[in-house]
Amino acid sequence: MATTNFNFTFATSPLSMESVTVKDKRFVISIHSETIQNRVKQLAAQMNEDLKGSKPLFLCVLKGSILFAADIFREINMEAEISFIRVSSYSGTESTGTVRSVAGISDPIEGRTVVILEDIVDTGDTAVYLLDEIKKQNPAKVLFAAFLFKPAALRQEVKLDYVGFEVPNDFLVGYGLDYDGFGRNLKDIYQLA
């Protein structure tokens, strides 16, 4: 019989704040799903305005931005495509500081307007890596959308065109963010208790 070390329970703390346990760590609610969806719609409305007539290619950074990318893409009201790249710089709850490209861009981007959709920018290492790799392929324009931004953790200078929320330098799970692969499916965003 297969077993898993995934422990996923909901609880209410003494302060009536929702909490969740993922594996061996407890997290408390940080951003509710209704707030997330409202902000996604605001970001998409801005993108619809900014990208008129461009037939953009949205580049979803796997795995973390899959929910953000899906929600944004459904709100885009023009001809657009979506593609995927997979990079990683996390192990457990800490950034390794080393970006590894696991899967590359499959669609040609030369002369295209590209919108990178990333779940979170903290150190900026992954963002700088992605921008450098994409610019090698001569796009007409590259825009960067980060659903979450941790300015206190930033080590690299990076220009973000769209930001969902600025958040403190806490470890977060939910809405695509994970702890060792678990917790991505949570509708809300939780911070480490």
C-alpha positions in Angstrom: 0.0 0.0 0.0 1.4 3.4 -1.0 1.7 6.1 1.6 2.5 9.8 1.5 3.9 12.2 3.9 1.4 14.8 2.8 -0.5 16.1 5.8 -3.2 18.5 4.8 -5.6 19.7 7.5 -7.7 22.8 8.0 -8.0 24.3 11.5 -9.0 27.6 13.1 -6.6 29.3 15.4 -7.6 30.9 18.7 -7.7 34.2 16.9 -10.3 32.7 14.4 -7.8 32.9 11.6 -7.9 30.1 9.1 -4.9 27.9 9.1 -3.6 24.9 7.1 -0.9 22.3 7.7 1.1 21.2 4.7 3.5 18.3 5.5 5.1 19.3 8.8 4.4 23.1 8.8 1.5 25.2 9.8 0.4 28.2 7.7 -2.1 30.9 8.3 -4.2 32.7 5.8 -2.6 35.7 4.2 -4.7 36.6 1.1 -8.2 35.3 0.6 -9.3 33.8 -2.8 -11.8 36.5 -3.4 -9.1 39.2 -3.1 -6.9 37.1 -5.4 -9.5 36.9 -8.1 -10.4 40.6 -7.9 -6.7 41.5 -8.3 -6.3 39.1 -11.3 -9.2 40.8 -13.0 -7.6 44.2 -12.4 -4.3 43.0 -13.8 -5.9 41.4 -16.9 -7.9 44.6 -17.6 -4.7 46.6 -17.6 -3.0 44.0 -19.9 -6.0 44.1 -22.2 -5.5 47.9 -22.5 -1.7 47.8 -22.8 -1.5 45.0 -25.3 -4.2 46.0 -27.8 -3.3 44.9 -31.3 -0.2 42.9 -30.3 -1.3 39.2 -30.4 0.8 38.6 -27.3 2.5 35.3 -26.3 2.0 34.7 -22.6 4.8 32.6 -21.1 3.7 30.7 -18.0 6.6 29.9 -15.6 5.9 26.4 -14.3 4.9 25.1 -11.9 4.1 27.9 -9.6 2.3 30.3 -11.9 0.0 27.8 -13.5 -3.1 29.0 -11.6 -2.2 32.7 -12.0 -1.6 32.1 -15.7 -4.8 30.2 -16.3 -6.8 32.9 -14.5 -5.1 35.8 -16.3 -5.4 34.1 -19.7 -9.1 33.5 -19.4 -9.6 37.3 -18.9 -7.5 38.3 -22.0 -9.9 39.5 -24.7 -7.7 39.5 -27.8 -5.9 37.0 -29.9 -3.2 35.5 -27.7 -1.2 32.4 -27.2 0.3 30.7 -24.1 3.4 28.7 -23.8 5.3 27.2 -20.8 8.8 27.2 -19.3 9.9 25.5 -16.2 12.6 26.8 -13.9 13.4 26.3 -10.3 15.5 27.9 -7.6 13.8 26.6 -4.4 14.4 23.6 -2.2 12.1 23.3 0.8 11.4 26.8 2.1 14.6 28.5 0.9 15.8 29.8 -2.4 19.0 27.9 -3.5 20.2 31.0 -5.4 20.8 28.8 -8.4 18.4 28.8 -11.3 18.1 25.7 -13.3 16.2 25.6 -16.6 14.2 22.3 -16.8 12.2 22.9 -20.0 12.5 25.6 -22.5 10.4 27.8 -24.7 8.7 25.8 -27.5 7.2 28.6 -29.5 9.1 31.1 -31.6 9.2 34.5 -30.0 11.2 36.6 -32.4 9.3 39.9 -33.1 6.5 38.9 -30.6 5.2 40.7 -27.6 5.9 38.3 -24.7 4.3 38.5 -21.3 6.1 36.5 -18.6 3.6 35.2 -16.0 5.5 34.4 -12.7 3.9 33.4 -9.4 6.5 35.3 -7.2 9.6 37.4 -7.5 11.7 37.4 -4.3 15.4 37.4 -4.9 15.0 38.3 -8.6 17.4 35.6 -9.7 14.8 33.7 -11.7 13.3 36.9 -13.2 16.8 38.1 -14.4 17.5 34.6 -15.8 14.2 34.5 -17.7 14.6 38.0 -19.1 18.1 37.2 -20.3 17.1 34.0 -22.0 14.0 35.5 -23.7 15.9 38.5 -25.0 18.3 36.2 -26.7 15.4 35.3 -29.0 14.7 38.9 -30.2 11.2 39.5 -29.1 9.7 42.9 -30.0 8.8 43.6 -26.4 9.0 41.7 -23.1 6.7 42.5 -20.1 6.9 40.8 -16.7 3.9 40.0 -14.5 4.6 38.8 -11.0 1.5 37.9 -8.9 3.5 38.3 -5.7 6.6 40.5 -5.1 8.8 40.4 -2.0 10.8 43.6 -2.2 12.7 42.8 1.1 14.2 39.7 -0.5 15.3 41.3 -3.8 19.0 40.8 -4.7 18.8 41.6 -8.4 17.5 44.7 -10.2 14.5 43.7 -12.2 11.7 45.7 -13.7 8.2 44.4 -13.1 5.5 45.7 -15.3 2.6 44.1 -13.4 2.5 43.2 -9.7 -0.5 41.5 -8.0 0.6 42.1 -4.4 3.7 43.2 -2.5 4.1 40.8 0.4 6.5 40.5 3.3 9.5 38.2 3.1 7.5 35.2 4.5 7.3 31.7 3.1 4.0 31.3 1.3 1.9 28.5 0.0 -1.3 28.3 -2.0 -2.5 29.6 -5.4 0.3 27.8 -7.1 3.0 28.3 -4.5 4.2 25.1 -2.8 6.1 23.6 0.1 8.1 20.7 -1.3 5.5 20.2 -4.1 2.4 20.4 -1.8 -0.1 23.1 -1.2 -0.3 24.5 -4.8 -4.0 23.6 -5.0 -5.1 25.9 -2.1 -7.4 28.7 -3.3 -6.1 31.1 -0.7 -2.5 32.2 0.0 -1.1 31.2 3.4 2.1 32.3 5.2 4.2 30.2 7.4 2.9 30.5 11.0 
